[in-house]
């Protein structure tokens, strides 16, 4: 009986590792899908010369439909909304800056079992950078 109890305890403890591997794959898929949404929005902003309201709202709706565990107020969006025009040589006046992020929840699977609070078991994944405008004056 003692061997049975020890075996069951060991199996429960060892289940943490394959379950964490699955959680890492899920989080990796979330980050990859978020990257695709932001890339698409940035390319649209590049051709428009800025992030338009329709581009921002479409990006928000894509994020909200893809990630059901995120609310709209958790999305971080800081983008250039003023018009930028293409110059014939590189100039910082043509850059369209963006900083877009979402929270990734459940970094550690079985966090409560391991004593990790929900507010500590998350991080904000932020994409930050710039694209060059292709809009001509």
Backbone as a printed PyTorch tensor [residue, N CA C, xyz], in Angstrom:
tensor([[[  0.8250,  -1.1950,   0.0000],
         [  0.0000,   0.0000,   0.0000],
         [  0.8690,   1.2590,   0.0000]],

        [[  1.9690,   1.1820,   0.7830],
         [  2.8650,   2.3280,   0.8380],
         [  3.4930,   2.5970,  -0.5300]],

        [[  3.8580,   1.5680,  -1.2410],
         [  4.4360,   1.7060,  -2.5750],
         [  3.4170,   2.3130,  -3.5400]],

        [[  2.1780,   1.9130,  -3.4170],
         [  1.1140,   2.4440,  -4.2750],
         [  0.9370,   3.9460,  -4.0590]],

        [[  0.9300,   4.3750,  -2.8100],
         [  0.7610,   5.8000,  -2.4930],
         [  1.9420,   6.6110,  -3.0180]],

        [[  3.1420,   6.0980,  -2.8400],
         [  4.3330,   6.7890,  -3.3250],
         [  4.3160,   6.8560,  -4.8550]],

        [[  3.9000,   5.7840,  -5.5080],
         [  3.8280,   5.7700,  -6.9700],
         [  2.8230,   6.7810,  -7.4840]],

        [[  1.6640,   6.8510,  -6.8680],
         [  0.6350,   7.8100,  -7.2720],
         [  1.1410,   9.2400,  -7.0680]],

        [[  1.8020,   9.5210,  -5.9550],
         [  2.3460,  10.8530,  -5.6880],
         [  3.4070,  11.2150,  -6.7280]],

        [[  4.2570,  10.2560,  -7.0810],
         [  5.2950,  10.5120,  -8.0740],
         [  4.6870,  10.7810,  -9.4480]],

        [[  3.6640,  10.0310,  -9.8110],
         [  3.0070,  10.2410, -11.0980],
         [  2.3640,  11.6230, -11.1480]],

        [[  1.7270,  12.0310, -10.0700],
         [  1.1000,  13.3610, -10.0200],
         [  2.1560,  14.4500, -10.1720]],

        [[  3.2690,  14.3140,  -9.4710],
         [  4.3320,  15.3140,  -9.5850],
         [  4.9700,  15.3230, -10.9690]],

        [[  5.1370,  14.1590, -11.5730],
         [  5.7590,  14.0930, -12.8900],
         [  4.8230,  14.5560, -14.0060]],

        [[  3.5260,  14.6130, -13.7570],
         [  2.5740,  15.0970, -14.7600],
         [  2.7300,  16.5910, -15.0150]],

        [[  3.3750,  17.2940, -14.1040],
         [  3.5840,  18.7310, -14.2710],
         [  4.3930,  19.0090, -15.5390]],

        [[  5.3850,  18.2040, -15.8360],
         [  6.2860,  18.4690, -16.9600],
         [  5.6140,  18.3270, -18.3220]],

        [[  4.9040,  17.2280, -18.6180],
         [  4.2330,  17.1850, -19.9280],
         [  3.1150,  18.2100, -20.0500]],

        [[  2.4380,  18.5150, -18.9520],
         [  1.3800,  19.5210, -19.0020],
         [  1.9710,  20.9080, -19.2500]],

        [[  3.1510,  21.1780, -18.7100],
         [  3.8120,  22.4580, -18.9580],
         [  4.2500,  22.5590, -20.4150]],

        [[  4.6860,  21.4560, -20.9860],
         [  5.0760,  21.4420, -22.3870],
         [  3.8850,  21.8050, -23.2770]],

        [[  2.7180,  21.2800, -22.9620],
         [  1.5020,  21.6060, -23.7090],
         [  1.1670,  23.0880, -23.5500]],

        [[  1.2960,  23.6240, -22.3380],
         [  1.0040,  25.0420, -22.1000],
         [  1.9730,  25.9370, -22.8670]],

        [[  3.2320,  25.5360, -22.9700],
         [  4.2080,  26.3030, -23.7480],
         [  3.8330,  26.3350, -25.2240]],

        [[  3.3280,  25.2210, -25.7400],
         [  2.9030,  25.1680, -27.1390],
         [  1.6930,  26.0780, -27.3570]],

        [[  0.7550,  26.0700, -26.4250],
         [ -0.4280,  26.9330, -26.5230],
         [ -0.0140,  28.4030, -26.4980]],

        [[  0.8580,  28.7780, -25.5800],
         [  1.3210,  30.1670, -25.4970],
         [  2.1100,  30.5700, -26.7480]],

        [[  2.8960,  29.6550, -27.2670],
         [  3.6520,  29.9320, -28.4850],
         [  2.6960,  30.1730, -29.6570]],

        [[  1.6320,  29.4060, -29.7380],
         [  0.6360,  29.5950, -30.7960],
         [ -0.0650,  30.9440, -30.6470]],

        [[ -0.3830,  31.3360, -29.4060],
         [ -1.0120,  32.6390, -29.1670],
         [ -0.1080,  33.7730, -29.6350]],

        [[  1.1660,  33.6960, -29.2880],
         [  2.1160,  34.7370, -29.6700],
         [  2.2710,  34.7840, -31.1910]],

        [[  2.3250,  33.6270, -31.8210],
         [  2.4600,  33.5790, -33.2770],
         [  1.2320,  34.1850, -33.9630]],

        [[  0.0560,  33.8770, -33.4690],
         [ -1.1750,  34.4220, -34.0610],
         [ -1.2500,  35.9320, -33.8400]],

        [[ -0.8380,  36.4120, -32.6520],
         [ -0.8090,  37.8440, -32.3740],
         [  0.1710,  38.5460, -33.3060]],

        [[  1.3330,  37.9460, -33.5410],
         [  2.3150,  38.5160, -34.4670],
         [  1.7220,  38.6800, -35.8670]],

        [[  0.9580,  37.6900, -36.3110],
         [  0.3410,  37.7630, -37.6390],
         [ -0.6710,  38.9080, -37.7240]],

        [[ -1.4780,  39.0780, -36.6870],
         [ -2.4810,  40.1510, -36.6730],
         [ -1.8020,  41.5110, -36.7060]],

        [[ -0.7680,  41.6980, -35.8870],
         [ -0.0620,  42.9810, -35.8350],
         [  0.6830,  43.2390, -37.1360]],

        [[  1.3010,  42.2250, -37.7050],
         [  2.0110,  42.3910, -38.9750],
         [  1.0520,  42.8610, -40.0630]],

        [[ -0.1110,  42.2500, -40.1200],
         [ -1.1100,  42.6310, -41.1200],
         [ -1.5450,  44.0870, -40.9290]],

        [[ -1.7800,  44.4880, -39.6870],
         [ -2.1810,  45.8690, -39.3980],
         [ -1.0620,  46.8490, -39.7360]],

        [[  0.1810,  46.4690, -39.4810],
         [  1.3180,  47.3460, -39.7980],
         [  1.4870,  47.5200, -41.2960]],

        [[  1.2730,  46.4720, -42.0570],
         [  1.3820,  46.5880, -43.5070],
         [  0.2670,  47.4670, -44.0700]],

        [[ -0.9140,  47.3810, -43.4890],
         [ -2.0190,  48.2580, -43.9000],
         [ -1.6760,  49.7060, -43.5480]],

        [[ -1.1000,  49.9300, -42.3540],
         [ -0.7040,  51.2800, -41.9510],
         [  0.3940,  51.8240, -42.8660]],

        [[  1.2740,  50.9680, -43.3150],
         [  2.3520,  51.3830, -44.2200],
         [  1.7640,  51.9480, -45.5170]],

        [[  0.7830,  51.2650, -46.0840],
         [  0.2030,  51.7420, -47.3420],
         [ -0.7200,  52.9330, -47.1330]],

        [[ -1.3570,  53.0310, -45.9560],
         [ -2.2340,  54.1650, -45.6620],
         [ -1.4700,  55.4010, -45.2120]],

        [[ -0.2440,  55.2140, -44.7380],
         [  0.5480,  56.3340, -44.2430],
         [  0.3580,  56.5870, -42.7590]],

        [[ -0.4830,  55.8110, -42.1210],
         [ -0.7420,  55.9420, -40.6710],
         [ -1.6720,  54.8190, -40.2560]],

        [[ -1.8640,  54.6820, -38.9460],
         [ -2.8680,  53.7610, -38.4310],
         [ -4.2060,  54.4990, -38.4200]],

        [[ -5.1110,  54.0930, -39.2830],
         [ -6.4340,  54.7120, -39.3360],
         [ -7.3200,  54.1050, -38.2480]],

        [[ -8.4310,  54.7900, -37.9590],
         [ -9.3580,  54.2750, -36.9550],
         [ -9.9240,  52.9130, -37.3660]],

        [[-10.1990,  52.7380, -38.6600],
         [-10.7280,  51.4460, -39.1180],
         [ -9.6840,  50.3460, -38.9790]],

        [[ -8.4100,  50.6850, -39.2280],
         [ -7.3280,  49.7150, -39.0660],
         [ -7.1930,  49.3040, -37.5970]],

        [[ -7.2570,  50.2850, -36.7030],
         [ -7.1410,  50.0020, -35.2740],
         [ -8.3200,  49.1710, -34.7950]],

        [[ -9.5320,  49.5410, -35.2080],
         [-10.7110,  48.7880, -34.7510],
         [-10.7280,  47.3810, -35.3400]],

        [[-10.2740,  47.2120, -36.5820],
         [-10.1990,  45.8640, -37.1570],
         [ -9.1620,  45.0220, -36.4200]],

        [[ -8.0340,  45.6390, -36.0580],
         [ -7.0100,  44.9180, -35.3140],
         [ -7.5410,  44.5060, -33.9430]],

        [[ -8.2480,  45.4120, -33.2600],
         [ -8.8360,  45.0760, -31.9630],
         [ -9.8330,  43.9420, -32.0770]],

        [[-10.6980,  44.0150, -33.0790],
         [-11.7070,  42.9630, -33.2270],
         [-11.0670,  41.6200, -33.5760]],

        [[ -9.9950,  41.6360, -34.3700],
         [ -9.2840,  40.3870, -34.6700],
         [ -8.6480,  39.7980, -33.4160]],

        [[ -8.0670,  40.6620, -32.6010],
         [ -7.4440,  40.1980, -31.3580],
         [ -8.5070,  39.6410, -30.4130]],

        [[ -9.6260,  40.3590, -30.2780],
         [-10.6790,  39.9120, -29.3590],
         [-11.3410,  38.6230, -29.8340]],

        [[-11.4800,  38.4480, -31.1390],
         [-12.0920,  37.2060, -31.6220],
         [-11.1340,  36.0240, -31.5140]],

        [[ -9.8410,  36.2900, -31.6400],
         [ -8.8520,  35.2150, -31.5580],
         [ -8.5570,  34.8160, -30.1110]],

        [[ -8.5210,  35.8030, -29.2170],
         [ -8.1780,  35.5570, -27.8120],
         [ -9.4020,  35.8580, -26.9510]],

        [[-10.1660,  34.8410, -26.6400],
         [-11.4230,  35.0400, -25.9110],
         [-11.2110,  35.3620, -24.4330]],

        [[-10.0230,  35.1120, -23.9120],
         [ -9.7610,  35.3840, -22.4960],
         [ -9.2410,  36.8000, -22.2500]],

        [[ -9.2370,  37.6480, -23.2860],
         [ -8.7360,  39.0180, -23.1650],
         [ -9.8870,  39.9860, -23.3710]],

        [[ -9.9410,  41.0120, -22.5090],
         [-10.9460,  42.0560, -22.7010],
         [-10.3200,  43.2290, -23.4590]],

        [[-11.1740,  44.1070, -23.9680],
         [-10.6920,  45.2140, -24.8020],
         [ -9.7860,  46.1700, -24.0320]],

        [[-10.0470,  46.3690, -22.7420],
         [ -9.2190,  47.2990, -21.9720],
         [ -7.8550,  46.7170, -21.6130]],

        [[ -7.6380,  45.4240, -21.8320],
         [ -6.3320,  44.8230, -21.5770],
         [ -5.3790,  44.9550, -22.7690]],

        [[ -5.9090,  45.3040, -23.9270],
         [ -5.0840,  45.4460, -25.1260],
         [ -4.3320,  46.7790, -25.0720]],

        [[ -3.0460,  46.7290, -25.3380],
         [ -2.2060,  47.9320, -25.3430],
         [ -2.0140,  48.3490, -26.8030]],

        [[ -2.4720,  49.5480, -27.1350],
         [ -2.2810,  50.0630, -28.4980],
         [ -1.8160,  51.5080, -28.4230]],

        [[ -0.5740,  51.7300, -28.8040],
         [ -0.0020,  53.0750, -28.9200],
         [  0.6170,  53.1640, -30.3080]],

        [[ -0.0820,  53.8530, -31.2230],
         [  0.3440,  53.8900, -32.6230],
         [  0.3310,  55.3160, -33.1510]],

        [[  1.0180,  55.5260, -34.2820],
         [  1.0210,  56.8160, -34.9540],
         [ -0.2710,  56.9580, -35.7500]],

        [[ -1.0500,  57.9970, -35.4220],
         [ -2.2960,  58.2300, -36.1550],
         [ -2.2020,  59.4640, -37.0540]],

        [[ -1.1070,  60.2110, -36.9530],
         [ -0.9320,  61.3650, -37.8470],
         [ -0.3180,  60.8980, -39.1670]],

        [[ -0.6640,  61.5740, -40.2240],
         [ -0.2460,  61.1800, -41.5720],
         [  1.2610,  61.3230, -41.7460]],

        [[  1.8940,  60.3030, -42.3210],
         [  3.3240,  60.3060, -42.6330],
         [  3.4780,  60.0360, -44.1290]],

        [[  4.4060,  60.7500, -44.7530],
         [  4.6000,  60.6100, -46.1890],
         [  5.9820,  60.0600, -46.4910]],

        [[  6.0780,  59.3720, -47.6110],
         [  7.3360,  58.7840, -48.0590],
         [  8.2770,  59.8700, -48.5580]],

        [[  9.5140,  59.7940, -48.1380],
         [ 10.5660,  60.6830, -48.6290],
         [ 11.4440,  59.8760, -49.5750]],

        [[ 12.2890,  60.5350, -50.3500],
         [ 13.1010,  59.8070, -51.3110],
         [ 14.4060,  59.2890, -50.7150]],

        [[ 14.7450,  59.7160, -49.5210],
         [ 15.8120,  59.0860, -48.7640],
         [ 15.2970,  58.9170, -47.3420]],

        [[ 15.9590,  58.0700, -46.5660],
         [ 15.4510,  57.7720, -45.2310],
         [ 15.3840,  59.0390, -44.3910]],

        [[ 14.2580,  59.2010, -43.7660],
         [ 14.0350,  60.3420, -42.8890],
         [ 13.1180,  59.8530, -41.7730]],

        [[ 13.4360,  60.2370, -40.5460],
         [ 12.6270,  59.7550, -39.4200],
         [ 11.2080,  60.3060, -39.4580]],

        [[ 10.9550,  61.2980, -40.2920],
         [  9.5980,  61.8490, -40.3950],
         [  8.6460,  60.8930, -41.1040]],

        [[  9.1690,  59.8650, -41.7620],
         [  8.3040,  58.9280, -42.4710],
         [  8.0260,  57.6520, -41.6670]],

        [[  8.5150,  57.5870, -40.4510],
         [  8.3060,  56.3720, -39.6600],
         [  6.9370,  56.3820, -38.9850]],

        [[  6.2880,  55.2470, -39.0420],
         [  5.0110,  55.0220, -38.3650],
         [  5.3220,  54.1010, -37.1870]],

        [[  5.3050,  54.6480, -35.9950],
         [  5.6690,  53.8960, -34.7980],
         [  4.4640,  53.1470, -34.2540]],

        [[  4.7420,  52.0080, -33.6480],
         [  3.6830,  51.2350, -33.0170],
         [  4.2070,  50.5250, -31.7740]],

        [[  3.3120,  50.3520, -30.8340],
         [  3.5610,  49.5830, -29.6130],
         [  2.2330,  48.9240, -29.2860]],

        [[  2.1500,  47.6320, -29.5380],
         [  0.9010,  46.8970, -29.4080],
         [  1.1620,  45.6650, -28.5470]],

        [[  0.3020,  45.4310, -27.5680],
         [  0.5280,  44.2970, -26.6770],
         [ -0.7430,  43.6810, -26.1500]],

        [[ -0.5990,  42.4440, -25.6970],
         [ -1.6930,  41.7080, -25.0560],
         [ -1.1370,  40.9450, -23.8630]],

        [[ -1.9830,  40.6470, -22.8840],
         [ -1.5210,  39.8040, -21.7820],
         [ -1.5620,  38.3290, -22.1740]],

        [[ -0.5320,  37.6090, -21.8190],
         [ -0.5090,  36.1480, -21.9730],
         [ -0.7010,  35.5860, -20.5680]],

        [[ -1.8140,  34.8930, -20.3970],
         [ -2.1640,  34.3600, -19.0810],
         [ -1.7880,  32.8860, -19.0160]],

        [[ -1.5980,  32.3900, -17.8260],
         [ -1.2330,  30.9870, -17.5770],
         [  0.1010,  30.6320, -18.2180]],

        [[  1.1570,  31.2360, -17.7240],
         [  2.4940,  30.8880, -18.1940],
         [  2.8550,  29.4960, -17.6780]],

        [[  2.6060,  29.3000, -16.3980],
         [  2.9000,  28.0180, -15.7710],
         [  1.5930,  27.2610, -15.6050]],

        [[  1.5320,  26.0910, -16.2110],
         [  0.3570,  25.2530, -16.0470],
         [  0.3720,  24.6840, -14.6180]],

        [[ -0.7630,  24.5300, -14.0330],
         [ -0.8960,  24.0840, -12.6400],
         [ -0.2290,  25.0730, -11.6770]],

        [[ -0.3390,  26.3600, -11.9870],
         [  0.2730,  27.3850, -11.1470],
         [ -0.2820,  27.4020,  -9.7400]],

        [[ -1.5770,  27.2130,  -9.6150],
         [ -2.1750,  27.1930,  -8.2710],
         [ -1.6670,  26.0060,  -7.4730]],

        [[ -1.4780,  24.8780,  -8.1330],
         [ -0.9520,  23.6850,  -7.4790],
         [  0.4620,  23.9250,  -6.9620]],

        [[  1.2180,  24.7490,  -7.7030],
         [  2.5980,  25.0470,  -7.3210],
         [  2.7140,  26.2960,  -6.4500]],

        [[  1.5770,  26.9250,  -6.1250],
         [  1.5820,  28.0820,  -5.2360],
         [  1.8130,  29.4080,  -5.9430]],

        [[  1.5430,  29.4860,  -7.2330],
         [  1.7260,  30.7310,  -7.9940],
         [  0.3720,  31.4060,  -8.1410]],

        [[  0.2940,  32.6690,  -7.7510],
         [ -0.9620,  33.4150,  -7.8590],
         [ -1.2640,  33.7240,  -9.3210]],

        [[ -2.5510,  33.9150,  -9.6340],
         [ -2.9580,  34.2040, -11.0130],
         [ -2.3470,  35.4990, -11.5310]],

        [[ -2.2480,  36.5270, -10.6780],
         [ -1.6760,  37.7990, -11.1320],
         [ -0.1710,  37.7080, -11.3750]],

        [[  0.4910,  36.7200, -10.7870],
         [  1.9180,  36.5110, -11.0480],
         [  2.1530,  35.5580, -12.2160]],

        [[  1.1320,  34.8270, -12.6020],
         [  1.2500,  33.8070, -13.6300],
         [  0.8310,  34.3650, -14.9920]],

        [[  1.3430,  35.5140, -15.3530],
         [  1.0190,  36.1690, -16.6230],
         [  2.1010,  37.1790, -16.9700]],

        [[  2.1240,  37.5890, -18.2370],
         [  3.0170,  38.6580, -18.6650],
         [  2.3990,  39.3490, -19.8610]],

        [[  2.8460,  40.5590, -20.1360],
         [  2.3810,  41.3020, -21.3010],
         [  3.3570,  41.0820, -22.4400]],

        [[  2.8490,  40.5610, -23.5430],
         [  3.6540,  40.3980, -24.7490],
         [  3.4380,  41.6360, -25.5940]],

        [[  4.5080,  42.3820, -25.8610],
         [  4.4070,  43.6610, -26.5620],
         [  5.2780,  43.6290, -27.8100]],

        [[  4.6780,  44.0150, -28.9290],
         [  5.4300,  44.2170, -30.1740],
         [  5.6280,  45.7140, -30.3350]],

        [[  6.8640,  46.1010, -30.5110],
         [  7.1840,  47.5260, -30.6140],
         [  8.1580,  47.7290, -31.7660]],

        [[  7.9160,  48.7520, -32.5530],
         [  8.8110,  49.0320, -33.6620],
         [  8.2590,  50.1180, -34.5580]],

        [[  8.6980,  50.1020, -35.8070],
         [  8.1990,  51.0890, -36.7560],
         [  8.2060,  50.4880, -38.1520]],

        [[  7.3770,  51.0730, -39.0050],
         [  7.3960,  50.7670, -40.4300],
         [  7.5110,  52.1030, -41.1630]],

        [[  8.0120,  52.0400, -42.3860],
         [  8.1770,  53.2580, -43.1740],
         [  6.9640,  53.4680, -44.0570]],

        [[  6.4810,  54.6800, -44.0950],
         [  5.2980,  55.0080, -44.8710],
         [  5.5640,  54.8810, -46.3600]],

        [[  4.5520,  54.4290, -47.0830],
         [  4.6360,  54.3630, -48.5360],
         [  3.6410,  55.3100, -49.1950]],

        [[  2.9900,  56.1510, -48.3960],
         [  2.0520,  57.1210, -48.9450],
         [  2.8230,  58.3030, -49.5430]],

        [[  2.4370,  58.7240, -50.7270],
         [  3.1250,  59.8290, -51.3980],
         [  2.2760,  61.0960, -51.2630]],

        [[  2.9770,  62.2210, -51.1410],
         [  2.2700,  63.5060, -51.0010],
         [  1.5850,  63.9050, -52.2910]]])
